[in-house]
Amino acid sequence: MNTNIRKINLEASSIEDAIRRVASELDIPESNLEAKVLSEGKGFLGIFGKKLQLEITVHPERAETKITKKDSNDIKQEKPVDSEINEEARIELINESRVFVDKLLSKMGLNVTTHVTENHFISIDGEDAAIVVGKYGDTLKAIEYILNLCVRETKDIPRIRLDSDGYRERRTANLQRLAISAARKAAKRGIPIKLEAMASWERRIIHLTLQDSSDVFTESIGESPERKVVILPKVNQNEVKVRPRRRMKR
């Protein structure tokens, strides 16, 4: 018996409606869900608005297998630069990338210097390093994106990563706090929590922070650049709360 099977009790006008709602709420295929009618209520005067009391069973085997396949891409993309190419090629790629970044920042008129870190990041330091980061790290991400378009010959080569003014360290700490806070909320409320769209290395931090959690598990949904992490509660024979649909204003 799988003790991780979830039982969701809710009221709906039809089985199909309930399946759609739960599948949308948990962001899983409808095929992962099984519905059972507990009772059939009566609406006003026994005619209008008849509702069904339903129990929806979520089969985690299929859902979590899909999650593992999707999220493994986020983690694989963060391999060290030398994991798939030899040492000589790695050094050449890093040096070429650093020259590219130096030229680009020089054309931007910024007072900064670059160096290669132990984990093969190109780090940007200096008086204008904070400018390179930009609001919410957007400028740094844009430069990194352009760099990889120009320097990487194929997608098989790991991405070159940039850092500036210690941004990644601060962002990592913030993401870890965010992951823990969102996990507590998901576990307490019994509902999935969707985070903002993130880069692959940021999603990886969320996954790794919560990978050993006994209360929640994570998955990535969507396509880049709008791909985001969803934190879902682990429930054992308990109800998972499903938010009621909003009524359309007439």
MOCORHU-V891835 format. One line per field, one symbol per residue. ss: DSSP state (a for helix, b for strand, c for the rest). phi: phi as a letter, one per 30 degrees, with the letter a starting at -180 (. if undefined). burial: I if it has 16 or more other C-alpha atoms within 10 Angstrom, else O. Layout:
ss: ???
phi: ???
burial: ???
This chain:
ss: cccccbbbbbbbccaaaaaaaaaaaacccaaabbbbbbbbcccbcccbcccbbbbbbbcaaaaaaaaaaaaaaaaaccccaaacccaaaaaaaaaaaaaaaaaaaaacccccbbbbcccccbbbbcccaaaaacaaaaaaaaaaaaaaaaaccccccccccbbbccaaaaaaaaaaaaaaaaaaaaaaacccbbbbbccaaaaaaaaaaacccccbbbbbbccccccbbbbbbccccccccccccccccc
phi: .ddcdccccacadadddddddddddchbddddcbcbddabdccdhiccidbccbcccccdeddddddedddddddddcdedcdbbddddddddddddddededdddddiccbbbacddcidcccbkecdddddidhidddddddddedddcddbdddeddccbahidddddddddddddddddddddddibdcccddbdddddeddeddcdcdccbbbbcbicddcdbccccdcbchcdcdcdddddddc
burial: OOOOIIIIIIIIOOIOOIIOIIIOOIIIOIOOIOIOOOOOOOOOOOOOOOOIIIIIIIIIOOIOOOIOOOIOOIIOIIOOIIOOOOOOOIOOIIOOIIOIIIOOIOOOOIOIIIOOOOOIIIIIIOOIIIIIIOOOIOOIIOIIOOIIOOIOOOOOIIIIIIIIIOIIOOOOOOIIOOIOOIIIIIIOOIIIIIIOIIOIIIIIIIIOIIOOOOIIIIIIIOOOOOIIIIIIIIIOOOIIOIOOOOOOOO
